[in-house]
């Protein structure tokens, strides 16, 4: 298995589909890195030479923030928003969507899949 930026890349996949396993690398960045490293995107990961892997690794770790550094940056940004108590920070604290989505419906994943049904206001009279 090839290891880049602390992540094991799958062997039996094409390299342009394997690189997005790294946090912070999407399809377009993977293609850009492969073009810069002069590596064929159709190659399987296990067919790469050590030199090609080193070129990809040096480009990713040198020019882009990936994995731990990027996660640390994102969490510090969210912490800053919470500390200054901005609207987005408050939404993060409450566990609600922070980018303007509606919450009357469609925020199940953010709220934890809570399904509350409405109950009529009348209370049932107890039988004697």
Secondary structure, 3 states (H helix, E strand, C coil): CEEECCEEECCCCEHHHHHHHCCCCCHHHHHHHHHHHCCCCCCEHHHCCHHHHHHHHHHHHHHCCCCHHHHHHHHHHHHHHHHCCCHHHHHHHHCCCCCCCCCCCCCHHHHCCCCCCCCCCCCCCCCC
